[in-house]
Amino acid sequence: MILIAIRYIGIAEGPQFVPEYRLRLYKGDGRTYAIPAVVEPEPHFDARLFPGGRHEGWIALTAPDDKTDPILVYATSVNLDIGETRYLRLGP
């Protein structure tokens, strides 16, 4: 489980939907890790944010058990081939 805090720093009017399913952990070779079938604790990560808005929520992801450093990626589009991508680093 990962507790993620996000803040919307954009200026576009109206809500921006930030769904959990657009977050994935990637291996160094570009493949993704499997998504576990578990129920996350409250609060869930899915959020609708307005400019300046902040949200914190839990997500469940599978990560390696070795010294591999996975990359957490957020895609702004359901289709990863279009839209923008944000790369996030996981802290200890």
ABEGO torsion letter per residue (X at the ends): XBBBBBBBABABBEBBBBBAAABBBBBAAGBBBBBBBBBBBOBBABBBBBBGBBBBBBBBBBBBABABBBBBBBBABABAABEBBBBBBBBX
